Amino acid sequence: MYVDGKHTQILDNGTYYFWVNPIPIQVVTADMRKLQLEIGGQDILTKDKAALRITIFTQYEIVDIVKAFEKNKDYDKQLYVNVQLALREFVGTLTLDEILDKKEAVSEFVLANVKKFAEDLGLKINNVGLRDIILPGDVKEIMNQVLIATKQAQANIKMRREETASARSLLNTAKLMEENEMLFKLKEMEYIEKIATKINSISLSGGSVIVEQLKDLFTTKK
């Protein structure tokens, strides 16, 4: 409360009445709940000259109303500028790739740098968060191409591994069949069975030797 332009006291919750008199009485109110300040659409150049548009928010509350109103003017605007400067300072020292890899570090840096300044404003910073990083159109297209190329390379590597495993399996099977004639015959009969399922009728010719030919086909040589 201000009486004749001078701060006299901090009023508790309640309803107050004053006599009408020539001495001006002014009551200034403030929201003591948790507040949020958003710094949106900041165009900032990275160390490698990539232009980013960044949105960051700060959650804070007034803890010392005398500092906020008596010792400072427009505490919210001062906080806005200080967060903005801390953000620009940090982003300007990193490349685009470093920022994308260290997004959490941006919030941590801003919080650490703004915390002491906020205390001088009578404020307490509860949280700082990075909401958006918007890339330029050409950079976004290039990054999409890099992502597609990376995924394609990973798919090719996986395919080559599967092909190698398949070839190794075939080689092991071939070695086993080479060492075991019975296994070779079983594999041969397996393929004959698969072929036979696709055939409606079979015509045999060979005269009196056909039985011997079938016997040679389905038996192993001793």
Backbone as CSV, one residue per row, in Angstrom:
resi,resn,N_x,N_y,N_z,CA_x,CA_y,CA_z,C_x,C_y,C_z
1,MET,0.850,-1.182,0.000,0.000,0.000,0.000,0.893,1.241,0.000
2,TYR,0.496,2.238,-0.806,1.214,3.494,-0.896,0.306,4.609,-0.382
3,VAL,0.832,5.380,0.527,0.113,6.541,1.048,0.900,7.781,0.662
4,ASP,0.251,8.620,-0.127,0.894,9.834,-0.622,2.180,9.502,-1.382
5,GLY,2.139,8.389,-2.135,3.275,8.010,-2.972,4.363,7.251,-2.261
6,LYS,4.189,6.975,-0.961,5.225,6.265,-0.204,4.716,4.889,0.226
7,HIS,5.605,3.916,0.102,5.251,2.564,0.521,5.151,2.508,2.047
8,THR,4.036,2.024,2.550,3.816,1.997,3.998,3.778,0.581,4.560
9,GLN,3.135,-0.337,3.869,3.038,-1.700,4.397,2.606,-2.676,3.300
10,ILE,2.780,-3.977,3.650,2.271,-5.039,2.781,0.977,-5.544,3.401
11,LEU,-0.091,-5.487,2.666,-1.405,-5.854,3.184,-1.602,-7.365,3.154
12,ASP,-2.185,-7.904,4.218,-2.563,-9.311,4.231,-3.852,-9.507,3.442
13,ASN,-4.240,-10.757,3.271,-5.488,-11.041,2.572,-6.674,-10.417,3.312
14,GLY,-7.630,-9.936,2.579,-8.824,-9.374,3.214,-9.375,-8.199,2.445
15,THR,-10.400,-7.575,3.040,-11.056,-6.412,2.433,-10.721,-5.184,3.274
16,TYR,-10.352,-4.097,2.612,-9.926,-2.889,3.312,-10.794,-1.713,2.865
17,TYR,-11.081,-0.828,3.823,-11.868,0.379,3.546,-11.061,1.592,3.997
18,PHE,-11.148,2.670,3.248,-10.414,3.896,3.576,-11.367,5.082,3.468
19,TRP,-11.172,6.048,4.380,-11.961,7.276,4.307,-11.525,8.079,3.089
20,VAL,-12.491,8.710,2.462,-12.169,9.605,1.359,-11.518,10.852,1.942
21,ASN,-10.290,11.130,1.501,-9.560,12.289,2.020,-8.609,12.783,0.945
22,PRO,-8.040,13.956,1.119,-7.167,14.513,0.075,-5.835,13.780,-0.084
23,ILE,-5.483,12.918,0.865,-4.217,12.178,0.743,-4.448,10.953,-0.137
24,PRO,-3.735,10.841,-1.259,-3.952,9.701,-2.165,-3.457,8.382,-1.557
25,ILE,-4.285,7.375,-1.680,-3.928,6.031,-1.222,-4.011,5.081,-2.417
26,GLN,-2.950,4.348,-2.621,-2.879,3.423,-3.772,-2.507,2.023,-3.286
27,VAL,-3.232,1.031,-3.772,-2.938,-0.362,-3.459,-2.540,-1.068,-4.761
28,VAL,-1.324,-1.598,-4.794,-0.809,-2.306,-5.968,-0.872,-3.805,-5.679
29,THR,-1.470,-4.543,-6.585,-1.610,-5.993,-6.384,-0.705,-6.760,-7.348
30,ALA,-0.359,-7.970,-6.946,0.462,-8.845,-7.784,-0.037,-10.267,-7.638
31,ASP,0.091,-11.020,-8.706,-0.301,-12.433,-8.693,0.846,-13.236,-8.088
32,MET,0.613,-13.818,-6.906,1.659,-14.555,-6.199,1.697,-16.027,-6.592
33,ARG,0.853,-16.427,-7.531,0.862,-17.814,-7.987,2.017,-18.041,-8.968
34,LYS,2.232,-19.278,-9.348,3.263,-19.577,-10.328,2.852,-19.014,-11.687
35,LEU,3.783,-18.351,-12.329,3.519,-17.692,-13.601,4.415,-18.288,-14.682
36,GLN,4.028,-18.043,-15.920,4.830,-18.549,-17.045,5.111,-17.428,-18.027
37,LEU,6.368,-17.370,-18.433,6.816,-16.377,-19.409,7.346,-17.121,-20.625
38,GLU,6.807,-16.828,-21.793,7.239,-17.505,-23.013,7.979,-16.545,-23.915
39,ILE,9.169,-16.955,-24.341,9.972,-16.176,-25.283,9.918,-16.931,-26.601
40,GLY,9.108,-16.476,-27.509,8.826,-17.228,-28.728,9.445,-16.626,-29.976
41,GLY,9.731,-17.523,-30.940,10.174,-17.084,-32.259,11.469,-16.304,-32.277
42,GLN,12.462,-16.730,-31.483,13.745,-16.034,-31.466,14.616,-16.516,-32.629
43,ASP,14.945,-15.617,-33.535,15.825,-15.959,-34.661,17.273,-15.809,-34.217
44,ILE,17.979,-16.928,-34.137,19.339,-16.937,-33.591,20.259,-17.683,-34.546
45,LEU,21.477,-17.159,-34.725,22.488,-17.810,-35.552,23.362,-18.708,-34.682
46,THR,23.596,-19.929,-35.148,24.485,-20.839,-34.447,25.940,-20.509,-34.802
47,LYS,26.857,-21.259,-34.205,28.276,-21.034,-34.464,28.623,-21.251,-35.926
48,ASP,27.942,-22.221,-36.572,28.199,-22.483,-37.986,27.220,-21.736,-38.900
49,LYS,26.638,-20.655,-38.387,25.811,-19.713,-39.164,24.485,-20.294,-39.648
50,ALA,23.951,-21.264,-38.938,22.618,-21.780,-39.256,21.590,-20.943,-38.500
51,ALA,20.582,-20.464,-39.215,19.557,-19.613,-38.598,18.450,-20.487,-38.020
52,LEU,18.275,-20.412,-36.709,17.250,-21.192,-36.027,16.195,-20.267,-35.447
53,ARG,14.989,-20.782,-35.348,13.920,-20.063,-34.650,13.554,-20.883,-33.422
54,ILE,13.810,-20.320,-32.246,13.679,-21.067,-30.989,12.619,-20.429,-30.097
55,THR,11.830,-21.295,-29.462,10.858,-20.867,-28.465,11.201,-21.517,-27.137
56,ILE,11.312,-20.700,-26.094,11.650,-21.189,-24.765,10.685,-20.571,-23.758
57,PHE,10.393,-21.289,-22.683,9.489,-20.766,-21.666,10.143,-20.846,-20.292
58,THR,9.679,-19.979,-19.402,10.188,-19.937,-18.034,9.017,-19.907,-17.069
59,GLN,9.042,-20.766,-16.074,8.041,-20.758,-15.009,8.664,-20.112,-13.773
60,TYR,7.987,-19.120,-13.228,8.544,-18.378,-12.092,7.418,-17.938,-11.154
61,GLU,7.814,-17.392,-10.006,6.848,-16.837,-9.061,7.496,-15.694,-8.290
62,ILE,6.664,-14.786,-7.814,7.148,-13.661,-7.010,7.305,-14.131,-5.569
63,VAL,8.513,-13.973,-5.035,8.754,-14.377,-3.647,9.069,-13.171,-2.758
64,ASP,9.454,-12.068,-3.354,9.726,-10.834,-2.604,9.060,-9.681,-3.348
65,ILE,7.870,-9.346,-2.893,7.085,-8.340,-3.625,7.687,-6.946,-3.512
66,VAL,8.414,-6.695,-2.414,9.052,-5.383,-2.254,10.150,-5.199,-3.294
67,LYS,10.980,-6.230,-3.483,12.008,-6.160,-4.524,11.380,-5.996,-5.901
68,ALA,10.339,-6.775,-6.157,9.726,-6.767,-7.487,9.143,-5.408,-7.839
69,PHE,8.551,-4.695,-6.837,7.866,-3.442,-7.144,8.637,-2.204,-6.713
70,GLU,9.426,-2.306,-5.635,10.112,-1.128,-5.113,11.483,-0.927,-5.765
71,LYS,12.244,-2.028,-5.871,13.629,-1.908,-6.335,13.783,-2.167,-7.821
72,ASN,12.718,-2.585,-8.459,12.797,-2.876,-9.896,11.538,-2.365,-10.592
73,LYS,11.692,-2.102,-11.858,10.558,-1.653,-12.669,10.340,-2.670,-13.789
74,ASP,9.081,-3.058,-13.961,8.735,-4.026,-15.010,9.597,-5.284,-14.881
75,TYR,9.483,-5.947,-13.736,10.296,-7.135,-13.459,10.101,-8.214,-14.529
76,ASP,8.883,-8.338,-15.061,8.623,-9.367,-16.070,9.354,-9.071,-17.375
77,LYS,9.438,-7.790,-17.742,10.159,-7.426,-18.965,11.664,-7.642,-18.794
78,GLN,12.167,-7.335,-17.607,13.592,-7.550,-17.343,13.930,-9.040,-17.391
79,LEU,13.046,-9.846,-16.827,13.257,-11.290,-16.866,13.233,-11.788,-18.310
80,TYR,12.320,-11.278,-19.108,12.205,-11.661,-20.520,13.523,-11.392,-21.256
81,VAL,14.069,-10.192,-21.085,15.294,-9.810,-21.782,16.469,-10.660,-21.315
82,ASN,16.544,-10.929,-20.004,17.665,-11.704,-19.486,17.640,-13.144,-19.992
83,VAL,16.463,-13.758,-20.054,16.342,-15.115,-20.610,16.722,-15.102,-22.090
84,GLN,16.289,-14.078,-22.792,16.592,-13.958,-24.221,18.102,-13.861,-24.454
85,LEU,18.782,-13.048,-23.650,20.231,-12.878,-23.809,20.986,-14.157,-23.468
86,ALA,20.553,-14.846,-22.403,21.209,-16.102,-22.027,21.038,-17.147,-23.127
87,LEU,19.865,-17.196,-23.731,19.609,-18.136,-24.823,20.512,-17.845,-26.010
88,ARG,20.617,-16.589,-26.388,21.455,-16.214,-27.523,22.934,-16.485,-27.243
89,GLU,23.350,-16.251,-26.007,24.751,-16.490,-25.650,25.115,-17.957,-25.806
90,PHE,24.229,-18.834,-25.361,24.530,-20.268,-25.411,24.464,-20.804,-26.835
91,VAL,23.413,-20.470,-27.565,23.228,-20.993,-28.919,24.352,-20.516,-29.841
92,GLY,24.826,-19.303,-29.633,25.870,-18.752,-30.494,27.220,-19.432,-30.357
93,THR,27.392,-20.245,-29.324,28.681,-20.926,-29.117,28.675,-22.367,-29.618
94,LEU,27.541,-22.837,-30.135,27.423,-24.223,-30.565,27.050,-24.307,-32.040
95,THR,27.423,-25.419,-32.658,27.000,-25.678,-34.025,25.583,-26.256,-34.018
96,LEU,24.999,-26.371,-35.193,23.638,-26.899,-35.304,23.556,-28.322,-34.759
97,ASP,24.507,-29.179,-35.142,24.495,-30.563,-34.674,24.629,-30.642,-33.162
98,GLU,25.478,-29.787,-32.586,25.670,-29.789,-31.135,24.401,-29.373,-30.408
99,ILE,23.687,-28.406,-30.957,22.441,-27.955,-30.330,21.386,-29.051,-30.380
100,LEU,21.271,-29.734,-31.517,20.290,-30.801,-31.636,20.626,-31.969,-30.724
101,ASP,21.927,-32.180,-30.471,22.340,-33.257,-29.573,22.232,-32.865,-28.101
102,LYS,22.275,-31.558,-27.814,22.300,-31.079,-26.422,21.127,-30.143,-26.127
103,LYS,19.952,-30.518,-26.558,18.801,-29.645,-26.338,18.538,-29.411,-24.853
104,GLU,18.753,-30.446,-24.029,18.527,-30.293,-22.592,19.524,-29.306,-21.989
105,ALA,20.736,-29.256,-22.551,21.768,-28.357,-22.026,21.395,-26.896,-22.214
106,VAL,20.589,-26.590,-23.232,20.154,-25.206,-23.463,19.344,-24.720,-22.272
107,SER,18.373,-25.517,-21.839,17.529,-25.144,-20.705,18.350,-25.020,-19.428
108,GLU,19.288,-25.954,-19.230,20.121,-25.939,-18.023,20.990,-24.685,-17.979
109,PHE,21.549,-24.297,-19.116,22.397,-23.106,-19.166,21.588,-21.850,-18.866
110,VAL,20.434,-21.715,-19.496,19.595,-20.529,-19.284,19.157,-20.446,-17.822
111,LEU,18.750,-21.581,-17.246,18.317,-21.593,-15.844,19.442,-21.153,-14.921
112,ALA,20.646,-21.686,-15.142,21.780,-21.340,-14.280,22.148,-19.866,-14.386
113,ASN,22.021,-19.302,-15.593,22.424,-17.907,-15.800,21.362,-16.904,-15.382
114,VAL,20.107,-17.312,-15.360,19.021,-16.386,-15.040,18.649,-16.437,-13.560
115,LYS,18.992,-17.529,-12.904,18.552,-17.746,-11.517,18.955,-16.606,-10.589
116,LYS,20.234,-16.214,-10.590,20.712,-15.148,-9.702,20.080,-13.818,-10.058
117,PHE,19.954,-13.529,-11.335,19.335,-12.276,-11.766,17.880,-12.211,-11.316
118,ALA,17.187,-13.346,-11.401,15.785,-13.384,-10.984,15.644,-13.112,-9.491
119,GLU,16.592,-13.612,-8.684,16.545,-13.357,-7.241,16.638,-11.860,-6.950
120,ASP,17.449,-11.139,-7.714,17.556,-9.688,-7.537,16.263,-8.976,-7.923
121,LEU,15.444,-9.629,-8.728,14.144,-9.065,-9.106,13.046,-9.458,-8.120
122,GLY,13.394,-10.257,-7.121,12.388,-10.734,-6.183,11.613,-11.925,-6.713
123,LEU,12.215,-12.634,-7.665,11.535,-13.761,-8.311,12.276,-15.059,-8.022
124,LYS,11.588,-16.166,-8.213,12.172,-17.497,-8.104,11.866,-18.251,-9.393
125,ILE,12.913,-18.730,-10.069,12.741,-19.492,-11.299,12.527,-20.960,-10.941
126,ASN,11.409,-21.503,-11.314,11.096,-22.905,-11.027,11.530,-23.850,-12.147
127,ASN,11.456,-23.363,-13.379,11.755,-24.258,-14.496,12.008,-23.444,-15.755
128,VAL,12.891,-23.977,-16.594,13.138,-23.410,-17.928,13.077,-24.568,-18.913
129,GLY,12.306,-24.407,-19.966,12.154,-25.488,-20.934,12.245,-24.993,-22.362
130,LEU,12.857,-25.817,-23.200,12.954,-25.512,-24.630,11.758,-26.134,-25.329
131,ARG,10.917,-25.323,-25.924,9.692,-25.838,-26.525,9.890,-26.230,-27.983
132,ASP,10.425,-25.349,-28.807,10.540,-25.614,-30.253,11.895,-25.164,-30.773
133,ILE,12.415,-25.936,-31.721,13.547,-25.510,-32.542,13.123,-25.692,-33.995
134,ILE,12.926,-24.605,-34.688,12.459,-24.654,-36.083,13.646,-24.397,-37.002
135,LEU,13.893,-25.342,-37.893,15.016,-25.242,-38.823,14.585,-24.535,-40.107
136,PRO,15.521,-23.877,-40.796,15.207,-23.305,-42.113,14.800,-24.412,-43.084
137,GLY,14.007,-24.069,-44.080,13.487,-25.058,-45.019,14.564,-25.867,-45.713
138,ASP,15.644,-25.208,-46.181,16.694,-25.930,-46.897,17.466,-26.862,-45.967
139,VAL,17.708,-26.425,-44.723,18.408,-27.272,-43.753,17.545,-28.477,-43.389
140,LYS,16.241,-28.241,-43.236,15.333,-29.338,-42.894,15.321,-30.391,-44.009
141,GLU,15.334,-29.923,-45.266,15.341,-30.857,-46.396,16.622,-31.672,-46.434
142,ILE,17.763,-31.012,-46.162,19.043,-31.708,-46.152,19.079,-32.754,-45.042
143,MET,18.563,-32.388,-43.870,18.563,-33.321,-42.742,17.652,-34.518,-43.015
144,ASN,16.554,-34.281,-43.707,15.675,-35.389,-44.093,16.389,-36.345,-45.047
145,GLN,17.165,-35.767,-45.975,17.930,-36.599,-46.909,18.995,-37.410,-46.170
146,VAL,19.650,-36.763,-45.200,20.658,-37.474,-44.393,20.009,-38.608,-43.613
147,LEU,18.831,-38.333,-43.040,18.120,-39.360,-42.270,17.735,-40.546,-43.154
148,ILE,17.215,-40.244,-44.366,16.835,-41.310,-45.293,18.060,-42.130,-45.687
149,ALA,19.175,-41.439,-45.972,20.400,-42.138,-46.363,20.918,-43.010,-45.217
150,THR,20.826,-42.502,-43.995,21.288,-43.273,-42.841,20.452,-44.531,-42.652
151,LYS,19.126,-44.380,-42.744,18.247,-45.542,-42.582,18.451,-46.555,-43.706
152,GLN,18.700,-46.053,-44.926,18.948,-46.947,-46.056,20.246,-47.725,-45.853
153,ALA,21.260,-47.025,-45.326,22.531,-47.693,-45.063,22.369,-48.766,-43.991
154,GLN,21.586,-48.460,-42.956,21.332,-49.450,-41.903,20.581,-50.659,-42.457
155,ALA,19.611,-50.403,-43.342,18.860,-51.505,-43.957,19.772,-52.368,-44.824
156,ASN,20.690,-51.726,-45.560,21.625,-52.485,-46.411,22.551,-53.355,-45.573
157,ILE,23.021,-52.801,-44.449,23.899,-53.572,-43.570,23.172,-54.792,-43.021
158,LYS,21.924,-54.586,-42.604,21.133,-55.698,-42.067,20.892,-56.758,-43.140
159,MET,20.608,-56.299,-44.369,20.369,-57.235,-45.470,21.628,-58.049,-45.769
160,ARG,22.787,-57.366,-45.747,24.047,-58.077,-46.014,24.324,-59.110,-44.919
161,ARG,24.009,-58.760,-43.690,24.213,-59.715,-42.596,23.331,-60.941,-42.769
162,GLU,22.067,-60.698,-43.163,21.156,-61.822,-43.366,21.609,-62.691,-44.543
163,GLU,22.093,-62.036,-45.603,22.589,-62.798,-46.753,23.819,-63.619,-46.366
164,THR,24.708,-63.021,-45.569,25.902,-63.745,-45.125,25.529,-64.934,-44.257
165,ALA,24.573,-64.722,-43.343,24.124,-65.819,-42.474,23.488,-66.933,-43.290
166,SER,22.688,-66.537,-44.305,22.046,-67.531,-45.155,23.083,-68.329,-45.952
167,ALA,24.083,-67.613,-46.488,25.130,-68.301,-47.260,25.936,-69.235,-46.363
168,ARG,26.224,-68.795,-45.129,26.957,-69.647,-44.194,26.169,-70.902,-43.858
169,SER,24.847,-70.744,-43.703,23.989,-71.894,-43.411,23.981,-72.880,-44.573
170,LEU,23.887,-72.343,-45.800,23.915,-73.217,-46.978,25.248,-73.959,-47.096
171,LEU,26.334,-73.231,-46.775,27.648,-73.858,-46.850,27.772,-75.000,-45.840
172,ASN,27.276,-74.762,-44.618,27.317,-75.813,-43.596,26.486,-77.027,-44.017
173,THR,25.299,-76.754,-44.610,24.441,-77.845,-45.077,25.127,-78.642,-46.186
174,ALA,25.781,-77.909,-47.109,26.480,-78.581,-48.219,27.603,-79.473,-47.700
175,LYS,28.325,-78.986,-46.672,29.408,-79.793,-46.106,28.876,-81.059,-45.459
176,LEU,27.735,-80.919,-44.744,27.136,-82.083,-44.102,26.682,-83.124,-45.135
177,MET,26.053,-82.625,-46.220,25.577,-83.550,-47.261,26.738,-84.207,-47.993
178,GLU,27.842,-83.473,-48.114,29.010,-84.042,-48.774,29.600,-85.186,-47.943
179,GLU,29.516,-85.035,-46.630,30.073,-86.045,-45.738,29.104,-87.194,-45.475
180,ASN,27.817,-86.981,-45.695,26.802,-87.987,-45.380,25.894,-88.182,-46.585
181,GLU,26.064,-89.323,-47.289,25.277,-89.564,-48.506,23.803,-89.726,-48.199
182,MET,23.461,-90.305,-47.043,22.064,-90.463,-46.670,21.380,-89.106,-46.513
183,LEU,22.089,-88.162,-45.884,21.525,-86.814,-45.727,21.307,-86.163,-47.083
184,PHE,22.242,-86.399,-48.012,22.093,-85.854,-49.358,20.836,-86.404,-50.033
185,LYS,20.612,-87.726,-49.884,19.433,-88.346,-50.481,18.141,-87.808,-49.863
186,LEU,18.149,-87.597,-48.530,16.968,-87.058,-47.857,16.641,-85.648,-48.376
187,LYS,17.685,-84.854,-48.576,17.474,-83.512,-49.100,16.951,-83.570,-50.524
188,GLU,17.490,-84.501,-51.300,17.058,-84.663,-52.676,15.587,-85.084,-52.733
189,MET,15.195,-86.008,-51.853,13.805,-86.465,-51.811,12.868,-85.341,-51.350
190,GLU,13.380,-84.498,-50.477,12.573,-83.361,-50.005,12.230,-82.437,-51.169
191,TYR,13.211,-82.184,-52.020,12.953,-81.316,-53.176,12.066,-82.004,-54.209
192,ILE,12.228,-83.330,-54.343,11.361,-84.073,-55.267,9.912,-83.989,-54.791
193,GLU,9.740,-84.066,-53.476,8.387,-83.973,-52.926,7.775,-82.597,-53.209
194,LYS,8.583,-81.532,-53.048,8.084,-80.190,-53.322,7.692,-80.031,-54.788
195,ILE,8.500,-80.628,-55.666,8.189,-80.549,-57.104,6.932,-81.346,-57.411
196,ALA,6.800,-82.505,-56.762,5.665,-83.397,-57.040,4.332,-82.764,-56.657
197,THR,4.318,-81.906,-55.657,3.061,-81.269,-55.230,2.508,-80.329,-56.300
198,LYS,3.344,-79.943,-57.237,2.912,-79.031,-58.290,2.591,-79.754,-59.595
199,ILE,2.663,-81.081,-59.580,2.441,-81.863,-60.809,1.138,-82.649,-60.678
200,ASN,0.278,-82.541,-61.684,-1.002,-83.255,-61.675,-0.864,-84.723,-62.093
201,SER,-0.025,-84.999,-63.078,0.145,-86.376,-63.548,1.586,-86.597,-63.983
202,ILE,2.036,-87.865,-63.925,3.405,-88.221,-64.290,3.371,-89.381,-65.294
203,SER,4.076,-89.225,-66.381,4.210,-90.301,-67.380,5.622,-90.842,-67.306
204,LEU,5.757,-92.167,-67.137,7.063,-92.788,-67.010,7.372,-93.634,-68.256
205,SER,8.582,-93.590,-68.677,9.020,-94.421,-69.805,10.432,-94.897,-69.511
206,GLY,10.744,-96.063,-69.946,12.077,-96.584,-69.649,12.140,-98.088,-69.755
207,GLY,10.995,-98.646,-70.047,10.982,-100.103,-70.239,11.230,-100.846,-68.941
208,SER,12.015,-101.943,-69.054,12.227,-102.834,-67.920,13.204,-102.269,-66.899
209,VAL,13.919,-101.171,-67.269,14.942,-100.635,-66.362,14.399,-99.541,-65.458
210,ILE,13.101,-99.192,-65.581,12.582,-98.066,-64.803,12.600,-98.331,-63.308
211,VAL,12.365,-99.576,-62.908,12.390,-99.904,-61.479,13.788,-99.698,-60.923
212,GLU,14.783,-100.121,-61.698,16.162,-99.937,-61.267,16.534,-98.458,-61.157
213,GLN,15.987,-97.645,-62.086,16.256,-96.204,-62.054,15.644,-95.547,-60.812
214,LEU,14.396,-95.948,-60.466,13.760,-95.415,-59.260,14.505,-95.865,-58.016
215,LYS,14.976,-97.092,-58.043,15.717,-97.597,-56.911,17.008,-96.804,-56.712
216,ASP,17.684,-96.519,-57.807,18.898,-95.707,-57.713,18.621,-94.296,-57.206
217,LEU,17.415,-93.790,-57.543,17.067,-92.421,-57.172,16.800,-92.288,-55.676
218,PHE,16.133,-93.295,-55.096,15.676,-93.187,-53.717,16.474,-94.011,-52.719
219,THR,17.561,-94.620,-53.144,18.400,-95.358,-52.215,19.820,-94.882,-52.289
220,THR,20.531,-95.116,-51.218,21.926,-94.714,-51.217,22.809,-95.856,-51.663
221,LYS,23.925,-95.516,-52.205,24.856,-96.529,-52.668,25.713,-96.989,-51.490
222,LYS,25.904,-98.269,-51.379,26.719,-98.813,-50.301,28.172,-98.858,-50.710
